[in-house]
């Protein structure tokens, strides 16, 4: 139970508000920029996987 309490205290702390929320706030409140950033966040993992896959195929 103590583990859960320390975890919830961490995520409810000022760290989240000051670091993460403050950093993402301008992006998430900008209607022109938000879709582009979210699209990049969705495409980058697939691009990395394809790139690694192609590089492993080229080595053989």
Secondary structure, 3 states (H helix, E strand, C coil): CHHHHHHHHHHCCHHHHHHHHHHHHHHHCCCCCHHHHHHHHHHHHHHHHHHHHHHHHHHC
